[in-house]
Amino acid sequence: MGQIKRKTKNMKTLVLITLFYLVGCCCPICEPTIYYSPNGKAFPTWWGSPPEIQTKDYRPLPYGYGHGSSTLYHWIEKNKKEDGEKDLNRRLNNLQIPLSQLYQ
C-alpha cells in the first residue's frame, strides 16, 4: 500500500513539473508587470513603475513615449541616462586591452 502512495506522489510531482515546463510560471515574481506610456508604448520592465504622483502639466515625452507630465519626462530621462551608463560600463569591461594603455 505504501508503494502505491509513493508512486502516486511521484506521478503528481512529474505532472506538476511538466505543466510548469509547458505552460510556464505566471507568478508575479517570474512575470514582471509591464507599464505603458500615455501613447501605449511599453516602458522597459527594468525601469520599474512610473511615478504615481505627477504634475498636471502636459508636454512631449522623449524617445517616442507620447505626451505626459514633466515628472514622467524626467523619470524617462533618468532611466535612459542610467541605461546609457550601464551600457558604457559593459562596453568598457569587454575591452580586450587594459584601460591603463588607453590613457598613455
C-alpha positions in Angstrom: 0.0 0.0 0.0 2.9 2.4 0.8 4.5 1.8 -2.5 1.3 2.8 -4.4 1.1 6.1 -2.4 4.7 6.8 -3.2 4.2 6.1 -7.0 1.1 8.4 -6.9 3.0 11.2 -5.2 5.9 10.8 -7.7 3.4 10.9 -10.6 1.7 14.1 -9.3 5.2 15.7 -9.0 6.0 14.7 -12.5 2.7 16.1 -13.8 3.3 19.4 -12.0 6.8 19.8 -13.3 5.6 19.0 -16.8 2.9 21.6 -16.5 5.3 24.3 -15.4 7.6 23.4 -18.2 4.9 23.5 -20.9 2.8 26.5 -19.6 5.4 28.5 -17.7 5.2 30.1 -14.4 2.8 33.1 -14.1 3.6 34.3 -10.6 4.3 38.0 -10.1 8.0 37.3 -9.3 8.6 35.5 -12.6 6.3 37.7 -14.8 7.2 41.4 -14.2 4.5 44.0 -14.5 4.6 45.9 -17.8 3.9 49.6 -17.6 2.8 51.7 -20.6 3.3 55.3 -21.6 0.3 57.5 -22.4 0.6 56.6 -26.1 0.7 52.8 -25.4 4.4 52.2 -25.8 5.7 49.8 -23.1 8.4 51.1 -20.8 11.4 48.6 -20.2 10.5 46.3 -17.4 13.8 47.0 -15.5 12.7 50.6 -15.1 10.0 49.6 -12.6 6.8 51.6 -12.2 6.5 55.2 -13.4 5.9 57.9 -10.8 2.5 57.6 -9.2 2.2 61.3 -8.4 2.8 63.6 -11.4 2.4 67.2 -12.2 -0.6 68.4 -14.2 1.5 69.9 -17.0 1.4 68.4 -20.5 4.5 68.2 -22.6 6.0 65.9 -25.3 7.9 62.9 -23.8 11.3 61.8 -25.2 12.0 58.7 -27.2 8.6 58.3 -28.7 6.6 57.9 -25.5 4.0 60.4 -26.5 2.9 63.3 -24.2 2.7 63.5 -20.4 3.8 65.3 -17.3 7.2 66.8 -16.7 7.5 64.3 -13.8 7.2 61.4 -16.3 9.6 63.2 -18.7 12.3 63.4 -16.0 11.7 59.8 -15.0 12.2 58.6 -18.6 15.4 60.8 -19.0 16.8 59.5 -15.7 16.2 55.9 -16.7 17.7 56.4 -20.2 20.7 58.0 -18.7 21.2 55.1 -16.3 20.8 52.6 -19.2 23.5 54.5 -21.1 25.9 54.4 -18.2 25.3 50.7 -17.7 25.9 50.1 -21.4 29.1 52.2 -21.3 30.4 50.2 -18.3 29.6 46.9 -20.0 31.5 48.0 -23.1 34.5 49.1 -21.1 34.5 45.8 -19.2 34.5 43.9 -22.5 37.6 45.8 -23.9 40.5 43.4 -24.7 43.2 46.0 -23.7 43.8 47.3 -20.2 42.4 50.8 -19.5 45.9 51.9 -18.4 47.0 51.6 -22.0 44.2 53.8 -23.2 45.3 56.8 -21.1 49.1 56.7 -22.0 
